[in-house]
């Protein structure tokens, strides 16, 4: 039951979101990666127009990305919120219709009660008459014209009243009827009093003249006329006030009726839009069903192909298992043969290992002797290094070269036509030598000398100076 309710809620939500707002904004594309010729373009734009889906900060929709559970929860929450708002509007409209129907029925009952009460009042007023006194005066009849003071006229209402206006009208009508009844009772009592007065006047006819009686009657009638006029003015003011309140109520009801008509028209437009959206949704569902059928067929084909591959692999596994068993048997036989062969080899190796151990011991002795000799050589090397560190040789070597040219005939002709013989080259080497020997930690001996050598000519070495420093 819960799954059915959820499915119905989701279907209603996706149908209701296809409202006028979505149709009005369908031409604007907020996503840069959803082209107008995409098969899901209309659905994406409609959902974005009503605020159910949003894009990423870079302005893309990301239609190929997987929807996370968080994103799905956000879409469902927005759908439920919109669905609740639409349902609340529909319920409010339905309640308004029911309230208007109830008000109409109550007004009809009030009108019927008013008509019945007006008829009853007229009947009662018609029954009220002033007794006739016939004595010396021919006839005096006084009637109370209450029905002429206040005329109850039903008002046609081509519209519906609000509860506040109905309460005000009901209260005014009740007050008017109450005042009319009180006025009728008061008039009847006054008529009775006047009748009694007239009876007394008739009884005293011997003392009063006809002129006096007429004057008294005229005074009574004038007082009665003044009272009736005053009550009529008061009733007329109350009636005018009631008419003003009714006019205000009429204006308010007219505005409410216009607002209600506008809402009804908007609801009709939304219903038409929902019907068109539902048609597109049905078409999308059909396309989705066809795509699902194609995917199911492809899945069946893939399953059959995989089953064939599994069968082939099973046959290959069986063949490999048989070959592996034969190979294992062959390897085991070879291992057994090698084991027998290794037994003999191991015996021979045992003898050879003993010989090698003896040779190894002899080599260790020789290595020990060599290590001793190496230690002696290292000691001698350290001593020699110390001796070499005591002797230091330094110096400076220079060469001086010179040439002489002697002019002769028919020997050498240069580029300019001048003849020369071969040049005689002279080369002299000059040097300085310094030898320092550290005899001990405190004594150092140094020898210094300068020399010159004529390399090409005499080749003699001439020492110009030499000295020894201690």
Residue pairs with C-beta under 8 A, 6 or more apart in sequence:
9 80
9 83
10 76
10 79
12 83
13 79
13 80
13 82
13 83
14 79
14 281
15 274
15 277
15 278
15 281
16 82
16 83
16 86
16 274
17 46
17 47
17 50
17 52
17 79
17 82
18 46
18 273
18 274
18 276
18 277
18 278
18 280
18 281
19 50
19 270
19 273
19 274
20 266
20 269
20 270
20 273
21 49
21 50
22 45
22 46
22 47
22 49
22 50
22 273
22 277
23 273
24 49
25 45
25 49
26 42
26 45
26 46
26 49
28 45
28 49
29 36
29 41
29 45
30 45
30 48
30 55
30 59
31 44
31 48
31 55
31 59
31 60
31 61
32 59
32 60
33 60
33 61
33 62
33 63
34 40
34 41
34 44
34 45
34 61
34 63
35 41
38 44
38 63
40 63
42 280
43 284
44 53
44 61
44 63
46 277
47 53
48 54
48 55
50 82
51 78
51 82
52 75
52 78
52 79
52 82
53 61
53 75
55 61
55 62
56 62
93 263
93 267
96 260
99 163
100 160
103 160
103 161
103 162
103 163
103 166
104 160
106 166
107 157
107 160
107 161
107 166
110 166
110 169
110 170
110 173
111 154
114 152
114 154
114 173
115 154
117 177
118 152
121 147
121 152
121 177
121 180
121 181
121 184
122 147
124 184
125 144
125 146
125 147
125 184
128 144
128 184
128 187
128 188
128 191
129 141
129 143
130 141
130 142
130 143
130 144
130 191
130 194
130 195
131 195
132 139
132 140
132 141
133 140
133 195
133 198
133 199
133 202
135 202
135 205
136 202
136 205
136 210
137 202
137 210
137 213
140 198
140 217
142 191
142 194
142 195
142 220
142 221
142 224
144 184
144 187
144 188
144 190
144 191
145 228
146 180
146 183
146 184
146 187
149 183
149 228
149 231
149 232
149 235
150 176
150 180
150 232
150 235
150 239
155 246
159 250
159 253
159 254
159 257
160 253
160 257
161 169
161 249
161 253
162 249
162 252
162 253
162 256
164 249
165 245
165 246
165 249
165 252
165 253
168 245
168 249
169 242
169 245
169 246
169 249
172 238
172 242
172 245
175 238
176 235
176 238
176 239
176 242
179 235
179 238
183 231
190 224
194 220
194 224
197 216
197 220
198 217
201 208
201 213
201 216
205 213
389 438
390 437
390 438
390 439
391 435
391 436
391 437
391 438
392 435
392 436
392 437
392 438
393 433
393 434
393 435
393 436
394 433
394 434
394 436
395 431
395 432
395 433
395 434
396 431
396 432
397 429
397 430
397 431
397 432
398 429
398 430
398 431
399 427
399 428
399 429
399 430
400 427
400 428
400 429
400 430
401 425
401 426
401 427
401 428
402 425
402 426
402 427
403 423
403 424
403 425
403 426
404 423
404 424
404 426
405 420
405 421
405 423
405 424
406 420
406 421
406 424
407 418
407 419
407 420
407 421
408 419
408 420
408 421
409 419
410 419
411 419
411 420
411 421
411 422
412 419
412 420
412 421
412 422
413 419
414 420
425 456
426 454
426 456
426 457
427 454
427 455
427 456
428 452
428 453
428 454
428 455
429 452
429 453
429 455
430 450
430 451
430 452
430 453
431 450
431 451
431 452
432 448
432 449
432 450
433 447
433 448
433 449
433 450
433 451
434 446
434 447
434 448
435 446
435 447
435 448
436 444
436 445
436 446
437 444
437 445
437 446
438 444
438 445
439 445
443 470
444 470
445 468
445 469
445 470
446 468
446 469
446 470
447 466
447 467
447 468
447 469
448 466
448 467
448 468
448 469
449 463
449 465
449 466
449 467
450 463
450 464
450 465
450 466
451 461
451 462
451 463
451 464
452 461
452 462
452 464
453 459
453 460
453 461
453 462
454 460
